[in-house]
Each structure stands twice: as structure tokens, then as C-alpha cells.
Amino acid sequence: IMNRPVFDEPSLFFVSHDGNVYCYRVQDGSLSWTFPTRREIKADPVVHVHREITREATKEGKEKVREQKTRMLFVGGMDGAFYAIDADSGSLVWKYECGAPIKTPAACTDQTVFVKTEGGALHALEIMPLHTGEVKGPRRSGALRWKLPLGERFLVKGRQHVYVLGHNREILKVEELTGQVLGRFPLSCFQFVLTNPHDGFLYVANGAGYVFCMKESKEQF
């Protein structure tokens, strides 16, 4: 085991160079499931809870709101594939062939998962791709929204756009659904930029030891 384990009650997840993803119950140390990939795994796994809201009309004419939660485990492999696994059962939800090895952990927003390959591209994939037409429900193949060549990593999601680290240490303002680059912001005075998928704030630091918290503005970033 060469990677950082991830704990999400009641499970502990970790990957191994034998190409397997493991899930253990922390209460008794029992093995819940094992998921095999085709080669060793060097990227840390990431747990994400996907929430889907559905609205139904009742007989009384009122609206009934239901929230369905799916706990998912995302991990990329050295086999060039990115896996979305049901964290409770260990079954494959979908897989996307990125075409290059993956060594870095993914980052998630509500609807998009971002993964960087060793081929030098940042992929934006749908978290829960659906069939089109008459067939409904999740499908086995992942859905690519866009791919950014020389994209380093996802940084933060603002109110309207996502921000990623691009080539030559630029922050790129990107349309989440299409990948259209709407702005570029140089990072000449900041040496450290943190990935923050939890809220809408971007944390950066300079060589003098000062940390800055930034948020998206309607006029500029």
C-alpha cells in the first residue's frame, strides 16, 4: 500500500500496486469488497456523494421532492482508465478510457469530476452520465464534457464558472459544461495554489509566507 487511505464512515478505502481497490469496514476490520483494474494504481482514491433531486406530483396536486444519494469512489489507474465505483457495493458505475496513465487524485463538483493524465490533459467528465432516448439510468461508459490540453488541475468552483490551473502558471476561467476558456489570470506573485472542491474560495500563498483567500467577482477574479 503506497497511497493515502480514505475514510468515509463506515468504510476505509485504499489502493494497491497489485491493481486492486480495497474497501474495509472500520468497525470489525472485515473486507467489504475488492475492485480489480488492469495495472497498478498510483493515484489516491476520492469519495464523493452524488445527490440527485427528483420532483413528483402527488394525487393531491402537491409536489413531492425526493433526494437520492449515491456514494461513489473515483480513482484513476496506470492502465489509462478512470473508474467510478459504487462505494457501498464495489460495482462499476462507469469507466472512461483517458488514453494515458493517471497518477493524481480527481477533484469533484456537484456534476463534474476532473482528472489529470500523465499525457498532459485535464479531463472534465460527467459524474453521473445517463442514457439518451428510451433507455434510462446510468450507463457503463463515462461521458467526456471537455478536455483541456496542458491543463494542470481543477482549483475551485465559483458561482458561475470553474477555475483551473493551466500552462505557464495561469488560472483559467472556464465554462463548466463546455470547457470554453473565458479568462486568463497570471500567477506571477503566488507560488502555491491549493485545490479546494469544498466551497467557492481559492487559497493562494506567496514566498513570504502570506496566505490569501479569494472569491469570484462578477467583474473579475
N, C-alpha and C positions, 0 to 999 in steps of 0.2 A: 504494500500500500504506500504509494508515493505522493498522494494528493490529500488535500484537506477534506475531512469528512464533513457532512452537512447534517445537522439535527433539525428535525421538524416533528414535533410530538405526534405520534408516539414512536417515530422511526429515526434510525440513523442510516444515512446513505453514504456510500463511498465507492470509488472506482479502483481498478487494479490494472497492472501491466499485463495481466492474463486476458484482458479484453472484456472483463465482466463488470457489470454494475451490481452492487450488493445492497440489500435492504435488511436491516436487523431491527427487531423490537427491543427498545431500551429497557423495558420492564423485566424481561427474563433472558435477554441475550439470544433469543431464538431467531433463526433465519426466516425472513418472510418471503423473499423471492430473490432470484438471480436473473439478470438480463444479459445475454451474450452479444458482443459485437464482433467484427471480423478481425480486428487488430487490437494492440494495446491502447489504453486510454490515458492521456496526459492532461486533459482539461478537467478542472473542478466541476462537479455537478451543481446544478442550480434548481431549487424547488420554487415553484410558482403556483399560486392558487388562482385558477381561472374562474371568473364569475360571469354567469350568463343570466340575463334578466328576460323573462317571458311574461306577457300580459294576456290574460284570458277574460272573456266576458262571461259572467255568471247568468243564471236563469233570471235573477232579479234585475238584470241590466247593469250591474256594477262591474267594475274592473278588478280582477284578482291578479296580483303581482307575485311571481314566484322567482326565487333566486336559486340557481343550480350551481354548486361549487364542484370543480374538478381539480384535484391536487395533482400537478404534473411535475415530472423531473426532466430537465433538459440537460443534455450532455453531447459534446462533440467528440468524435473519435479520430484516431490516426488513420482510419480507413477512408477518411474523406466524407463521412456521413454525419449528419446531425440528427439526433434522436429525441423524440418527445414520447416519454414513457408515463403511463398511469402510475403515479407514485404509490397507490394503495394496492394494486393488483400486480404490477410489474409487466403489464401487457403493453405492446407497442400501440401508441395512438397514431403517430405518423413518423415518417423518416424523409429527410431531404438530402440528396447527394450534392455536396458542395464542390466536389472535384479537387479538393486539396485537404491535407491534414489540418486538424483543429487542435490547438494546444491551450487556448484561453477560454475561460468560462463565458457563458452567454449572459446577456442582460435583457430584462423584460419590462415592457409597459403593459397596459391593460390588454392590448390587442396584438402587439408585435413583439417578437423575440429577435434580438440582434446577436449575430455571431461572426467572429473574425476568423478567417482561414489563413494558413501559412502561405497561401498563394497571393496574399496581399489585398484581399477584398473583404468589405463588410457587407454581410447579407442581412436583409430585413425580411423575416418570414412571418406568416400569419400564425398566431398562437393556436387557433382552432379552425383550420380550413374546413370548409363544408362542400358537399356535392352541389352541383347546379342541376336544374331540371327536376325531374320527378323523384329522384333518389335523394333522401335527406339523411343527415347525420354526418359524423366525422369520417374522413377518408384516410387511407393508409399513406398516401403520398403528400408531402408537405407542399405549401404554396409560397412561392417567392414573390414578394412585393417589389423589391428592387435590390440592386447590387451596386455598391459604391467602390470602384477601383481605388486602391491606396487609402481606403478608409481604415482608421486605426481601431476605434471603438466607440460605442454609444456612451454619451456623457449624462444627459438629463433630458427629461420631457417637460417642456413648458406648457403654458395654457393652450397654445395653438400649434406649436411645432416641436420637433425633436432637434437636439443638438449633438453632433458627433465630432470626434477628433479626426481631422483629415491630414493630408500630406503637408509637410513643412510646418507642423505645429499650428495649424489653423483650426478654429472652431467653425464648423459648418452648420448653418441653419437650414434644416431640411424639412420638406413636407412629408409627414409620416407615411401617408398612403401611397405616394407616387415616387418619392425619392428626389424630387426636384430641389436643387440647391438654390435657396433664396437669399443667402448672405454668407459672407466670409469675414472672420474676425481673427486677426493675428494674435499670437500669444507670446510676443517678444519679451515681456517683462515677468512672465509667470513660468516657473519651472515645473510645477506639479499641478496636475488636474485630476480630480477624483471622479470616478463613476458613481452616480447617485440615482438609482432607479426608484427610490422610495418617496421622494417628494420633488417639487419643482425648483429646487435650489441647486446652484452649481458652486462647488467649493474649489478654490484655486489657492496656491501659495507661491511666494517668491523666495529667492535665495536668502533673504534677510530674516526669514522665519515668520513673516506675516501671513495670516490666513484670511481670505476674503470670501464672503458669501454673496452670491449674485443671483438675481432673478430676472425673468423675462420681462421686457418692457414692450408696450405697444409700439413704441417708436424705434427703439434699438435695444440691443442686448448688452 
